[in-house]
Amino acid sequence: MASNILPLGKRKEQIVNGTHHLVNKLGLVYTIGFVQAIIVDIIVLSVFKLEVASVPLFVL
């Protein structure tokens, strides 16, 4: 998804250094991964009724 849907190329309008570009892209990918992990946790805990010793530790 990150390489096919998200624009990974450099913008032509602005001159941005490589570090700023890397931080922006990693932040976007990490945010998407975090949201996906939370969705999977909710589905596993509520739909599949998985019982865990500690829900916060499971999510972490």
C-alpha distance matrix in Angstrom:
0.0 3.8 5.5 5.2 5.4 6.9 10.2 10.7 14.1 17.4 19.0 22.3 24.1 24.3 25.3 23.3 24.0 21.6 22.0 21.2 18.1 16.9 17.9 16.1 12.7 13.3 14.6 11.6 9.4 12.5 13.1 9.9 10.8 14.4 14.0 12.3 15.1 17.7 16.8 17.1 20.3 21.8 21.2 22.7 25.6 26.5 25.7 26.4 29.2 28.5 31.3 30.7 33.4 31.6 28.7 28.0 27.9 25.6 23.1 23.6
3.8 0.0 3.8 5.7 5.9 5.2 8.0 7.6 11.3 14.3 16.2 19.6 21.5 21.3 22.0 19.8 20.4 17.8 18.2 17.5 14.4 13.2 14.3 12.7 9.1 10.0 11.7 9.0 6.9 10.5 11.6 9.3 10.4 13.9 14.2 13.2 15.7 18.3 18.1 18.7 21.5 23.2 23.2 24.5 27.1 28.3 27.9 28.6 31.1 30.2 32.7 31.7 34.0 32.0 29.2 28.0 27.8 26.0 23.3 23.2
5.5 3.8 0.0 3.8 6.0 6.1 7.4 6.5 9.5 13.0 15.3 18.3 20.7 20.9 21.4 19.6 20.1 17.5 18.6 18.3 14.7 13.8 15.9 14.3 10.7 12.2 14.5 12.1 10.2 13.8 15.2 13.1 14.0 17.6 17.9 16.8 19.2 22.0 21.7 22.0 24.9 26.6 26.4 27.6 30.5 31.6 31.0 31.6 34.2 33.3 35.9 34.9 37.3 35.4 32.7 31.6 31.2 29.3 26.8 26.6
5.2 5.7 3.8 0.0 3.8 6.1 7.8 8.6 11.0 14.6 16.3 19.0 21.4 22.1 23.1 21.8 22.8 20.5 21.8 21.1 17.5 17.1 18.9 16.9 13.5 15.3 17.0 14.0 12.5 16.2 16.9 14.2 15.5 19.0 18.7 17.3 20.2 22.7 21.8 22.2 25.5 26.8 26.2 27.8 30.7 31.5 30.5 31.3 34.2 33.6 36.5 35.9 38.5 36.7 33.9 33.0 32.9 30.7 28.2 28.4
5.4 5.9 6.0 3.8 0.0 3.8 6.5 8.7 11.3 14.5 15.4 18.3 20.0 20.9 22.4 21.1 22.5 20.7 21.7 20.3 16.9 16.9 18.1 15.5 12.6 14.7 15.6 12.1 11.5 15.1 14.9 12.3 14.4 17.5 16.6 15.8 19.1 21.1 20.0 21.1 24.3 25.1 24.8 26.8 29.5 29.9 29.2 30.4 33.1 32.8 35.6 35.1 37.7 35.7 32.6 31.7 32.0 29.9 27.1 27.5
6.9 5.2 6.1 6.1 3.8 0.0 3.8 5.9 9.0 11.6 12.6 15.9 17.4 17.7 19.1 17.6 19.1 17.4 18.2 16.6 13.3 13.5 14.6 11.8 9.1 11.6 12.4 9.1 9.1 12.9 12.8 10.9 13.4 16.2 15.8 15.7 18.7 20.6 20.2 21.5 24.3 25.4 25.5 27.5 29.9 30.5 30.2 31.5 33.9 33.4 35.9 35.1 37.4 35.1 32.1 30.7 31.0 29.4 26.3 26.4
10.2 8.0 7.4 7.8 6.5 3.8 0.0 3.8 5.6 8.1 9.0 12.1 13.9 14.5 15.9 14.8 16.5 15.2 16.6 15.0 11.5 12.5 14.2 11.3 9.1 12.4 13.5 10.7 11.4 15.1 15.2 14.0 16.5 19.2 19.0 19.2 22.1 24.0 23.8 25.2 27.9 28.9 29.3 31.2 33.5 34.2 34.0 35.3 37.6 37.0 39.5 38.5 40.7 38.2 35.3 33.7 34.0 32.5 29.5 29.2
10.7 7.6 6.5 8.6 8.7 5.9 3.8 0.0 3.8 6.7 9.0 12.3 14.6 14.4 14.9 13.3 14.3 12.3 13.9 13.0 9.3 9.8 12.1 10.1 7.4 10.5 12.5 10.6 10.7 14.3 15.3 14.5 16.3 19.2 19.7 19.8 22.2 24.5 24.7 25.7 28.2 29.8 30.2 31.7 34.0 35.2 35.1 36.0 38.3 37.3 39.6 38.3 40.3 37.9 35.2 33.5 33.4 32.1 29.2 28.5
14.1 11.3 9.5 11.0 11.3 9.0 5.6 3.8 0.0 3.8 6.5 9.1 12.0 12.2 12.5 11.7 12.9 11.5 14.0 13.2 9.5 11.0 13.8 11.9 10.0 13.3 15.3 13.8 14.3 17.7 18.7 18.1 20.1 22.8 23.3 23.6 26.0 28.2 28.4 29.5 32.0 33.5 33.9 35.5 37.8 38.9 38.8 39.7 42.0 41.1 43.4 42.1 44.0 41.6 38.9 37.0 36.9 35.8 32.9 32.1
17.4 14.3 13.0 14.6 14.5 11.6 8.1 6.7 3.8 0.0 3.8 6.4 9.1 8.7 8.8 8.2 9.9 9.4 12.2 11.1 7.8 10.4 13.0 11.3 10.6 14.0 15.6 14.7 15.9 19.0 19.8 19.9 22.0 24.3 25.0 25.7 28.0 29.9 30.4 31.8 34.0 35.4 36.2 37.8 39.9 41.0 41.2 42.2 44.3 43.4 45.4 44.0 45.7 43.0 40.4 38.3 38.3 37.4 34.4 33.4
19.0 16.2 15.3 16.3 15.4 12.6 9.0 9.0 6.5 3.8 0.0 3.8 5.6 6.1 7.6 8.2 11.1 11.7 14.2 12.2 9.5 12.8 14.6 12.2 12.3 16.0 16.8 15.6 17.5 20.5 20.7 20.9 23.4 25.4 25.7 26.8 29.3 30.8 31.2 33.0 35.2 36.3 37.1 39.0 40.9 41.8 42.0 43.4 45.4 44.7 46.8 45.4 47.2 44.4 41.6 39.4 39.8 39.0 35.7 34.9
22.3 19.6 18.3 19.0 18.3 15.9 12.1 12.3 9.1 6.4 3.8 0.0 3.8 5.7 7.3 9.5 12.4 13.7 16.5 14.8 12.6 15.9 17.9 15.7 16.0 19.6 20.5 19.4 21.3 24.3 24.4 24.6 27.2 29.2 29.4 30.5 33.1 34.5 34.9 36.6 38.9 39.9 40.7 42.7 44.6 45.4 45.6 47.0 49.1 48.4 50.5 49.2 50.9 48.1 45.3 43.1 43.5 42.7 39.5 38.6
24.1 21.5 20.7 21.4 20.0 17.4 13.9 14.6 12.0 9.1 5.6 3.8 0.0 3.8 6.9 9.5 13.0 15.0 17.3 14.9 13.4 17.1 18.3 16.0 17.0 20.6 20.8 19.8 22.3 24.9 24.7 25.2 28.0 29.6 29.7 31.1 33.8 34.8 35.3 37.4 39.4 40.2 41.3 43.4 45.1 45.7 46.1 47.7 49.6 49.1 51.1 49.7 51.4 48.4 45.5 43.2 43.8 43.3 39.9 39.0
24.3 21.3 20.9 22.1 20.9 17.7 14.5 14.4 12.2 8.7 6.1 5.7 3.8 0.0 3.7 6.0 9.7 12.2 14.2 11.7 10.9 14.7 15.7 13.8 15.4 18.7 18.8 18.5 21.1 23.4 23.3 24.3 27.0 28.3 28.8 30.5 32.7 33.8 34.7 36.7 38.5 39.5 40.8 42.7 44.2 45.1 45.7 47.3 48.9 48.2 50.0 48.4 49.8 46.7 44.0 41.5 42.0 41.7 38.4 37.2
25.3 22.0 21.4 23.1 22.4 19.1 15.9 14.9 12.5 8.8 7.6 7.3 6.9 3.7 0.0 3.8 6.8 9.7 12.0 10.3 9.9 13.5 14.9 13.9 15.4 18.4 19.0 19.3 21.6 23.6 24.1 25.4 27.6 29.0 29.9 31.5 33.5 34.8 35.9 37.7 39.4 40.7 42.1 43.7 45.3 46.4 47.1 48.4 50.0 49.0 50.6 48.8 50.1 47.0 44.6 41.9 42.1 42.0 38.8 37.3
23.3 19.8 19.6 21.8 21.1 17.6 14.8 13.3 11.7 8.2 8.2 9.5 9.5 6.0 3.8 0.0 3.8 6.5 8.3 6.5 6.5 10.0 11.2 10.6 12.4 15.0 15.7 16.4 18.6 20.4 21.1 22.6 24.6 25.9 27.1 28.7 30.5 31.8 33.2 34.9 36.4 37.8 39.3 40.8 42.3 43.6 44.4 45.6 47.1 45.9 47.4 45.5 46.6 43.6 41.2 38.5 38.6 38.6 35.4 33.8
24.0 20.4 20.1 22.8 22.5 19.1 16.5 14.3 12.9 9.9 11.1 12.4 13.0 9.7 6.8 3.8 0.0 3.8 5.6 5.6 6.4 8.8 10.3 11.0 12.6 14.5 15.7 17.1 18.8 20.2 21.5 23.2 24.7 26.0 27.7 29.2 30.5 32.2 33.8 35.2 36.5 38.2 39.8 41.0 42.4 44.1 45.0 45.8 47.3 45.8 47.2 45.0 45.9 43.0 40.9 38.0 37.8 38.0 35.1 33.1
21.6 17.8 17.5 20.5 20.7 17.4 15.2 12.3 11.5 9.4 11.7 13.7 15.0 12.2 9.7 6.5 3.8 0.0 3.8 5.5 5.1 6.1 8.6 9.9 10.6 12.1 14.1 15.4 16.4 18.0 19.8 21.3 22.3 23.9 25.9 27.0 28.2 30.2 31.8 32.8 34.2 36.2 37.6 38.6 40.2 42.0 42.8 43.4 44.9 43.3 44.8 42.6 43.6 40.8 38.8 36.1 35.6 35.6 32.9 30.8
22.0 18.2 18.6 21.8 21.7 18.2 16.6 13.9 14.0 12.2 14.2 16.5 17.3 14.2 12.0 8.3 5.6 3.8 0.0 3.8 5.4 5.1 6.2 8.6 10.0 10.5 12.1 14.3 15.4 16.1 18.0 20.0 20.8 22.0 24.2 25.6 26.4 28.2 30.2 31.3 32.3 34.4 36.1 36.8 38.2 40.2 41.2 41.8 43.1 41.4 42.5 40.2 40.9 38.1 36.2 33.3 32.8 33.1 30.4 28.1
21.2 17.5 18.3 21.1 20.3 16.6 15.0 13.0 13.2 11.1 12.2 14.8 14.9 11.7 10.3 6.5 5.6 5.5 3.8 0.0 3.8 5.5 5.2 6.2 8.7 10.0 10.5 12.4 14.4 15.3 16.4 18.6 20.0 20.9 22.7 24.5 25.6 27.0 28.9 30.4 31.4 33.1 34.9 36.0 37.3 39.0 40.1 41.0 42.2 40.8 42.0 39.8 40.7 37.7 35.5 32.6 32.6 32.8 29.8 27.8
18.1 14.4 14.7 17.5 16.9 13.3 11.5 9.3 9.5 7.8 9.5 12.6 13.4 10.9 9.9 6.5 6.4 5.1 5.4 3.8 0.0 3.8 5.6 5.2 6.3 8.6 9.9 10.8 12.5 14.2 15.5 16.9 18.5 20.0 21.5 22.9 24.4 26.1 27.5 28.9 30.4 32.1 33.5 34.8 36.4 37.9 38.7 39.6 41.1 39.8 41.3 39.4 40.6 37.7 35.4 32.8 32.7 32.5 29.5 27.8
16.9 13.2 13.8 17.1 16.9 13.5 12.5 9.8 11.0 10.4 12.8 15.9 17.1 14.7 13.5 10.0 8.8 6.1 5.1 5.5 3.8 0.0 3.8 5.5 5.3 6.0 8.4 9.9 10.6 11.9 14.0 15.5 16.3 17.9 20.0 21.1 22.1 24.1 25.8 26.8 28.1 30.2 31.6 32.5 34.1 36.0 36.8 37.4 38.9 37.3 38.7 36.6 37.8 35.0 32.9 30.3 29.9 29.7 26.9 25.1
17.9 14.3 15.9 18.9 18.1 14.6 14.2 12.1 13.8 13.0 14.6 17.9 18.3 15.7 14.9 11.2 10.3 8.6 6.2 5.2 5.6 3.8 0.0 3.8 5.6 5.2 5.9 8.5 9.9 10.3 11.9 14.2 15.1 16.0 18.1 19.8 20.6 22.2 24.2 25.5 26.4 28.3 30.1 31.1 32.3 34.2 35.3 36.0 37.2 35.7 36.9 34.7 35.6 32.7 30.6 27.7 27.6 27.7 24.7 22.8
16.1 12.7 14.3 16.9 15.5 11.8 11.3 10.1 11.9 11.3 12.2 15.7 16.0 13.8 13.9 10.6 11.0 9.9 8.6 6.2 5.2 5.5 3.8 0.0 3.8 5.6 5.2 6.3 8.8 10.0 10.6 12.5 14.3 15.3 16.8 18.5 20.0 21.3 22.9 24.6 25.8 27.4 29.0 30.4 31.7 33.2 34.2 35.2 36.6 35.4 36.9 35.0 36.2 33.2 30.7 28.1 28.4 28.2 24.9 23.5
12.7 9.1 10.7 13.5 12.6 9.1 9.1 7.4 10.0 10.6 12.3 16.0 17.0 15.4 15.4 12.4 12.6 10.6 10.0 8.7 6.3 5.3 5.6 3.8 0.0 3.8 5.4 5.1 6.2 8.6 9.9 10.8 12.3 14.2 15.6 16.7 18.3 20.2 21.4 22.7 24.4 26.1 27.4 28.6 30.4 31.9 32.5 33.4 35.0 33.8 35.5 33.8 35.3 32.6 30.1 27.8 27.8 27.1 24.1 22.9
13.3 10.0 12.2 15.3 14.7 11.6 12.4 10.5 13.3 14.0 16.0 19.6 20.6 18.7 18.4 15.0 14.5 12.1 10.5 10.0 8.6 6.0 5.2 5.6 3.8 0.0 3.8 5.4 5.1 5.9 8.4 9.9 10.3 11.9 14.2 15.2 16.1 18.2 19.9 20.9 22.1 24.2 25.7 26.5 28.1 30.0 30.8 31.4 32.9 31.3 32.9 30.9 32.2 29.5 27.2 24.8 24.5 24.0 21.2 19.6
14.6 11.7 14.5 17.0 15.6 12.4 13.5 12.5 15.3 15.6 16.8 20.5 20.8 18.8 19.0 15.7 15.7 14.1 12.1 10.5 9.9 8.4 5.9 5.2 5.4 3.8 0.0 3.8 5.5 5.2 6.0 8.6 9.8 10.3 12.3 14.2 15.2 16.5 18.4 19.9 20.9 22.6 24.4 25.6 26.8 28.4 29.6 30.5 31.7 30.4 31.8 29.8 31.0 28.1 25.6 23.0 23.2 23.0 19.8 18.4
11.6 9.0 12.1 14.0 12.1 9.1 10.7 10.6 13.8 14.7 15.6 19.4 19.8 18.5 19.3 16.4 17.1 15.4 14.3 12.4 10.8 9.9 8.5 6.3 5.1 5.4 3.8 0.0 3.8 5.5 5.2 6.3 8.6 9.9 10.8 12.4 14.3 15.6 16.8 18.6 20.1 21.5 22.9 24.5 26.0 27.3 28.1 29.2 30.7 29.8 31.5 30.0 31.6 28.8 26.0 23.9 24.3 23.5 20.2 19.5
9.4 6.9 10.2 12.5 11.5 9.1 11.4 10.7 14.3 15.9 17.5 21.3 22.3 21.1 21.6 18.6 18.8 16.4 15.4 14.4 12.5 10.6 9.9 8.8 6.2 5.1 5.5 3.8 0.0 3.8 5.5 5.2 6.2 8.6 10.1 10.6 12.2 14.4 15.5 16.5 18.3 20.2 21.3 22.4 24.3 25.9 26.4 27.2 28.9 27.7 29.6 28.1 29.8 27.3 24.7 22.8 22.8 21.6 18.6 17.9
12.5 10.5 13.8 16.2 15.1 12.9 15.1 14.3 17.7 19.0 20.5 24.3 24.9 23.4 23.6 20.4 20.2 18.0 16.1 15.3 14.2 11.9 10.3 10.0 8.6 5.9 5.2 5.5 3.8 0.0 3.8 5.5 5.0 6.0 8.6 9.8 10.3 12.3 14.2 15.2 16.3 18.4 20.0 20.8 22.3 24.1 25.1 25.8 27.1 25.6 27.1 25.3 26.8 24.1 21.6 19.4 19.4 18.6 15.5 14.5
13.1 11.6 15.2 16.9 14.9 12.8 15.2 15.3 18.7 19.8 20.7 24.4 24.7 23.3 24.1 21.1 21.5 19.8 18.0 16.4 15.5 14.0 11.9 10.6 9.9 8.4 6.0 5.2 5.5 3.8 0.0 3.8 5.4 5.1 6.3 8.6 9.9 10.7 12.5 14.4 15.4 16.8 18.6 20.1 21.2 22.6 23.7 24.9 26.1 25.1 26.7 25.1 26.7 23.8 20.9 18.8 19.5 18.7 15.2 14.8
9.9 9.3 13.1 14.2 12.3 10.9 14.0 14.5 18.1 19.9 20.9 24.6 25.2 24.3 25.4 22.6 23.2 21.3 20.0 18.6 16.9 15.5 14.2 12.5 10.8 9.9 8.6 6.3 5.2 5.5 3.8 0.0 3.8 5.5 5.2 6.2 8.6 10.1 10.7 12.4 14.3 15.6 16.7 18.4 20.1 21.3 21.8 23.0 24.7 24.0 26.0 24.9 26.9 24.4 21.3 19.8 20.5 18.9 15.6 15.9
10.8 10.4 14.0 15.5 14.4 13.4 16.5 16.3 20.1 22.0 23.4 27.2 28.0 27.0 27.6 24.6 24.7 22.3 20.8 20.0 18.5 16.3 15.1 14.3 12.3 10.3 9.8 8.6 6.2 5.0 5.4 3.8 0.0 3.8 5.5 5.1 6.1 8.7 9.9 10.5 12.2 14.3 15.4 16.3 18.2 19.9 20.5 21.1 22.8 21.5 23.5 22.1 24.2 21.8 19.0 17.6 17.7 16.0 13.1 13.1
14.4 13.9 17.6 19.0 17.5 16.2 19.2 19.2 22.8 24.3 25.4 29.2 29.6 28.3 29.0 25.9 26.0 23.9 22.0 20.9 20.0 17.9 16.0 15.3 14.2 11.9 10.3 9.9 8.6 6.0 5.1 5.5 3.8 0.0 3.8 5.4 5.1 6.3 8.7 10.0 10.5 12.4 14.4 15.3 16.5 18.2 19.5 20.3 21.4 20.2 21.7 20.1 21.9 19.2 16.2 14.5 15.0 13.8 10.4 10.5
14.0 14.2 17.9 18.7 16.6 15.8 19.0 19.7 23.3 25.0 25.7 29.4 29.7 28.8 29.9 27.1 27.7 25.9 24.2 22.7 21.5 20.0 18.1 16.8 15.6 14.2 12.3 10.8 10.1 8.6 6.3 5.2 5.5 3.8 0.0 3.8 5.5 5.2 6.3 8.7 9.9 10.7 12.5 14.3 15.5 16.5 17.6 19.0 20.2 19.7 21.6 20.6 22.7 20.1 16.8 15.6 16.8 15.1 11.6 12.8
12.3 13.2 16.8 17.3 15.8 15.7 19.2 19.8 23.6 25.7 26.8 30.5 31.1 30.5 31.5 28.7 29.2 27.0 25.6 24.5 22.9 21.1 19.8 18.5 16.7 15.2 14.2 12.4 10.6 9.8 8.6 6.2 5.1 5.4 3.8 0.0 3.8 5.5 5.1 6.3 8.6 10.0 10.7 12.3 14.3 15.4 15.8 16.9 18.7 18.0 20.4 19.7 22.2 20.2 16.9 16.4 17.1 14.7 11.8 13.3
15.1 15.7 19.2 20.2 19.1 18.7 22.1 22.2 26.0 28.0 29.3 33.1 33.8 32.7 33.5 30.5 30.5 28.2 26.4 25.6 24.4 22.1 20.6 20.0 18.3 16.1 15.2 14.3 12.2 10.3 9.9 8.6 6.1 5.1 5.5 3.8 0.0 3.8 5.4 5.1 6.1 8.7 9.9 10.5 12.1 14.1 15.0 15.4 16.8 15.5 17.5 16.4 18.7 16.7 13.7 13.1 13.4 11.0 8.2 9.7
17.7 18.3 22.0 22.7 21.1 20.6 24.0 24.5 28.2 29.9 30.8 34.5 34.8 33.8 34.8 31.8 32.2 30.2 28.2 27.0 26.1 24.1 22.2 21.3 20.2 18.2 16.5 15.6 14.4 12.3 10.7 10.1 8.7 6.3 5.2 5.5 3.8 0.0 3.8 5.5 5.0 6.2 8.6 9.9 10.5 12.0 13.6 14.7 15.5 14.8 16.4 15.5 17.8 15.3 11.9 11.4 12.7 10.6 7.3 9.7
16.8 18.1 21.7 21.8 20.0 20.2 23.8 24.7 28.4 30.4 31.2 34.9 35.3 34.7 35.9 33.2 33.8 31.8 30.2 28.9 27.5 25.8 24.2 22.9 21.4 19.9 18.4 16.8 15.5 14.2 12.5 10.7 9.9 8.7 6.3 5.1 5.4 3.8 0.0 3.8 5.5 5.2 6.3 8.7 10.0 10.6 11.3 12.9 14.4 14.4 16.8 16.7 19.5 17.6 14.0 14.3 15.7 13.0 10.4 13.1
17.1 18.7 22.0 22.2 21.1 21.5 25.2 25.7 29.5 31.8 33.0 36.6 37.4 36.7 37.7 34.9 35.2 32.8 31.3 30.4 28.9 26.8 25.5 24.6 22.7 20.9 19.9 18.6 16.5 15.2 14.4 12.4 10.5 10.0 8.7 6.3 5.1 5.5 3.8 0.0 3.8 5.5 5.1 6.0 8.5 9.9 10.1 10.7 12.5 12.0 14.6 14.6 17.7 16.3 13.2 14.0 14.6 11.4 9.6 12.4
20.3 21.5 24.9 25.5 24.3 24.3 27.9 28.2 32.0 34.0 35.2 38.9 39.4 38.5 39.4 36.4 36.5 34.2 32.3 31.4 30.4 28.1 26.4 25.8 24.4 22.1 20.9 20.1 18.3 16.3 15.4 14.3 12.2 10.5 9.9 8.6 6.1 5.0 5.5 3.8 0.0 3.8 5.5 5.2 6.0 8.4 9.8 10.2 10.8 9.8 11.8 11.4 14.2 12.6 9.4 10.4 11.3 8.1 6.4 9.9
21.8 23.2 26.6 26.8 25.1 25.4 28.9 29.8 33.5 35.4 36.3 39.9 40.2 39.5 40.7 37.8 38.2 36.2 34.4 33.1 32.1 30.2 28.3 27.4 26.1 24.2 22.6 21.5 20.2 18.4 16.8 15.6 14.3 12.4 10.7 10.0 8.7 6.2 5.2 5.5 3.8 0.0 3.8 5.6 5.3 5.8 7.8 9.4 9.8 10.2 12.2 12.6 15.5 13.9 10.3 11.8 13.6 10.8 9.0 12.7
21.2 23.2 26.4 26.2 24.8 25.5 29.3 30.2 33.9 36.2 37.1 40.7 41.3 40.8 42.1 39.3 39.8 37.6 36.1 34.9 33.5 31.6 30.1 29.0 27.4 25.7 24.4 22.9 21.3 20.0 18.6 16.7 15.4 14.4 12.5 10.7 9.9 8.6 6.3 5.1 5.5 3.8 0.0 3.8 5.5 5.4 5.2 6.8 8.6 9.4 12.4 13.6 17.0 16.1 12.9 14.9 16.1 12.8 11.7 15.3
22.7 24.5 27.6 27.8 26.8 27.5 31.2 31.7 35.5 37.8 39.0 42.7 43.4 42.7 43.7 40.8 41.0 38.6 36.8 36.0 34.8 32.5 31.1 30.4 28.6 26.5 25.6 24.5 22.4 20.8 20.1 18.4 16.3 15.3 14.3 12.3 10.5 9.9 8.7 6.0 5.2 5.6 3.8 0.0 3.8 5.8 5.8 5.1 6.6 6.2 9.4 10.5 14.1 13.8 11.2 13.6 14.1 10.5 10.5 14.0
25.6 27.1 30.5 30.7 29.5 29.9 33.5 34.0 37.8 39.9 40.9 44.6 45.1 44.2 45.3 42.3 42.4 40.2 38.2 37.3 36.4 34.1 32.3 31.7 30.4 28.1 26.8 26.0 24.3 22.3 21.2 20.1 18.2 16.5 15.5 14.3 12.1 10.5 10.0 8.5 6.0 5.3 5.5 3.8 0.0 3.8 6.1 6.0 5.1 5.1 7.2 8.4 11.8 11.3 8.6 11.5 12.7 9.6 9.8 13.5
26.5 28.3 31.6 31.5 29.9 30.5 34.2 35.2 38.9 41.0 41.8 45.4 45.7 45.1 46.4 43.6 44.1 42.0 40.2 39.0 37.9 36.0 34.2 33.2 31.9 30.0 28.4 27.3 25.9 24.1 22.6 21.3 19.9 18.2 16.5 15.4 14.1 12.0 10.6 9.9 8.4 5.8 5.4 5.8 3.8 0.0 3.8 5.8 5.1 7.4 9.5 11.6 14.8 14.4 11.5 14.3 16.0 13.2 12.9 16.7
25.7 27.9 31.0 30.5 29.2 30.2 34.0 35.1 38.8 41.2 42.0 45.6 46.1 45.7 47.1 44.4 45.0 42.8 41.2 40.1 38.7 36.8 35.3 34.2 32.5 30.8 29.6 28.1 26.4 25.1 23.7 21.8 20.5 19.5 17.6 15.8 15.0 13.6 11.3 10.1 9.8 7.8 5.2 5.8 6.1 3.8 0.0 3.8 5.5 8.2 11.3 13.8 17.3 17.3 14.6 17.5 18.8 15.5 15.4 19.1
26.4 28.6 31.6 31.3 30.4 31.5 35.3 36.0 39.7 42.2 43.4 47.0 47.7 47.3 48.4 45.6 45.8 43.4 41.8 41.0 39.6 37.4 36.0 35.2 33.4 31.4 30.5 29.2 27.2 25.8 24.9 23.0 21.1 20.3 19.0 16.9 15.4 14.7 12.9 10.7 10.2 9.4 6.8 5.1 6.0 5.8 3.8 0.0 3.8 5.5 9.1 11.8 15.5 16.2 14.1 17.3 17.8 14.4 15.1 18.6
29.2 31.1 34.2 34.2 33.1 33.9 37.6 38.3 42.0 44.3 45.4 49.1 49.6 48.9 50.0 47.1 47.3 44.9 43.1 42.2 41.1 38.9 37.2 36.6 35.0 32.9 31.7 30.7 28.9 27.1 26.1 24.7 22.8 21.4 20.2 18.7 16.8 15.5 14.4 12.5 10.8 9.8 8.6 6.6 5.1 5.1 5.5 3.8 0.0 3.8 6.2 9.4 12.9 13.8 12.0 15.6 16.4 13.4 14.5 18.1
28.5 30.2 33.3 33.6 32.8 33.4 37.0 37.3 41.1 43.4 44.7 48.4 49.1 48.2 49.0 45.9 45.8 43.3 41.4 40.8 39.8 37.3 35.7 35.4 33.8 31.3 30.4 29.8 27.7 25.6 25.1 24.0 21.5 20.2 19.7 18.0 15.5 14.8 14.4 12.0 9.8 10.2 9.4 6.2 5.1 7.4 8.2 5.5 3.8 0.0 3.8 6.4 10.1 11.3 10.1 13.6 13.7 10.6 12.4 15.6
31.3 32.7 35.9 36.5 35.6 35.9 39.5 39.6 43.4 45.4 46.8 50.5 51.1 50.0 50.6 47.4 47.2 44.8 42.5 42.0 41.3 38.7 36.9 36.9 35.5 32.9 31.8 31.5 29.6 27.1 26.7 26.0 23.5 21.7 21.6 20.4 17.5 16.4 16.8 14.6 11.8 12.2 12.4 9.4 7.2 9.5 11.3 9.1 6.2 3.8 0.0 3.8 6.9 8.7 8.6 12.3 12.4 10.1 12.5 15.4
30.7 31.7 34.9 35.9 35.1 35.1 38.5 38.3 42.1 44.0 45.4 49.2 49.7 48.4 48.8 45.5 45.0 42.6 40.2 39.8 39.4 36.6 34.7 35.0 33.8 30.9 29.8 30.0 28.1 25.3 25.1 24.9 22.1 20.1 20.6 19.7 16.4 15.5 16.7 14.6 11.4 12.6 13.6 10.5 8.4 11.6 13.8 11.8 9.4 6.4 3.8 0.0 3.8 5.5 6.2 9.6 8.9 7.1 10.2 12.5
33.4 34.0 37.3 38.5 37.7 37.4 40.7 40.3 44.0 45.7 47.2 50.9 51.4 49.8 50.1 46.6 45.9 43.6 40.9 40.7 40.6 37.8 35.6 36.2 35.3 32.2 31.0 31.6 29.8 26.8 26.7 26.9 24.2 21.9 22.7 22.2 18.7 17.8 19.5 17.7 14.2 15.5 17.0 14.1 11.8 14.8 17.3 15.5 12.9 10.1 6.9 3.8 0.0 3.8 6.7 9.3 8.4 8.2 11.5 12.9
31.6 32.0 35.4 36.7 35.7 35.1 38.2 37.9 41.6 43.0 44.4 48.1 48.4 46.7 47.0 43.6 43.0 40.8 38.1 37.7 37.7 35.0 32.7 33.2 32.6 29.5 28.1 28.8 27.3 24.1 23.8 24.4 21.8 19.2 20.1 20.2 16.7 15.3 17.6 16.3 12.6 13.9 16.1 13.8 11.3 14.4 17.3 16.2 13.8 11.3 8.7 5.5 3.8 0.0 3.8 5.6 5.4 6.2 8.8 10.0
28.7 29.2 32.7 33.9 32.6 32.1 35.3 35.2 38.9 40.4 41.6 45.3 45.5 44.0 44.6 41.2 40.9 38.8 36.2 35.5 35.4 32.9 30.6 30.7 30.1 27.2 25.6 26.0 24.7 21.6 20.9 21.3 19.0 16.2 16.8 16.9 13.7 11.9 14.0 13.2 9.4 10.3 12.9 11.2 8.6 11.5 14.6 14.1 12.0 10.1 8.6 6.2 6.7 3.8 0.0 3.8 5.4 4.9 6.2 8.5
28.0 28.0 31.6 33.0 31.7 30.7 33.7 33.5 37.0 38.3 39.4 43.1 43.2 41.5 41.9 38.5 38.0 36.1 33.3 32.6 32.8 30.3 27.7 28.1 27.8 24.8 23.0 23.9 22.8 19.4 18.8 19.8 17.6 14.5 15.6 16.4 13.1 11.4 14.3 14.0 10.4 11.8 14.9 13.6 11.5 14.3 17.5 17.3 15.6 13.6 12.3 9.6 9.3 5.6 3.8 0.0 3.8 5.4 5.1 6.1
27.9 27.8 31.2 32.9 32.0 31.0 34.0 33.4 36.9 38.3 39.8 43.5 43.8 42.0 42.1 38.6 37.8 35.6 32.8 32.6 32.7 29.9 27.6 28.4 27.8 24.5 23.2 24.3 22.8 19.4 19.5 20.5 17.7 15.0 16.8 17.1 13.4 12.7 15.7 14.6 11.3 13.6 16.1 14.1 12.7 16.0 18.8 17.8 16.4 13.7 12.4 8.9 8.4 5.4 5.4 3.8 0.0 3.8 5.4 4.9
25.6 26.0 29.3 30.7 29.9 29.4 32.5 32.1 35.8 37.4 39.0 42.7 43.3 41.7 42.0 38.6 38.0 35.6 33.1 32.8 32.5 29.7 27.7 28.2 27.1 24.0 23.0 23.5 21.6 18.6 18.7 18.9 16.0 13.8 15.1 14.7 11.0 10.6 13.0 11.4 8.1 10.8 12.8 10.5 9.6 13.2 15.5 14.4 13.4 10.6 10.1 7.1 8.2 6.2 4.9 5.4 3.8 0.0 3.8 5.4
23.1 23.3 26.8 28.2 27.1 26.3 29.5 29.2 32.9 34.4 35.7 39.5 39.9 38.4 38.8 35.4 35.1 32.9 30.4 29.8 29.5 26.9 24.7 24.9 24.1 21.2 19.8 20.2 18.6 15.5 15.2 15.6 13.1 10.4 11.6 11.8 8.2 7.3 10.4 9.6 6.4 9.0 11.7 10.5 9.8 12.9 15.4 15.1 14.5 12.4 12.5 10.2 11.5 8.8 6.2 5.1 5.4 3.8 0.0 3.8
23.6 23.2 26.6 28.4 27.5 26.4 29.2 28.5 32.1 33.4 34.9 38.6 39.0 37.2 37.3 33.8 33.1 30.8 28.1 27.8 27.8 25.1 22.8 23.5 22.9 19.6 18.4 19.5 17.9 14.5 14.8 15.9 13.1 10.5 12.8 13.3 9.7 9.7 13.1 12.4 9.9 12.7 15.3 14.0 13.5 16.7 19.1 18.6 18.1 15.6 15.4 12.5 12.9 10.0 8.5 6.1 4.9 5.4 3.8 0.0
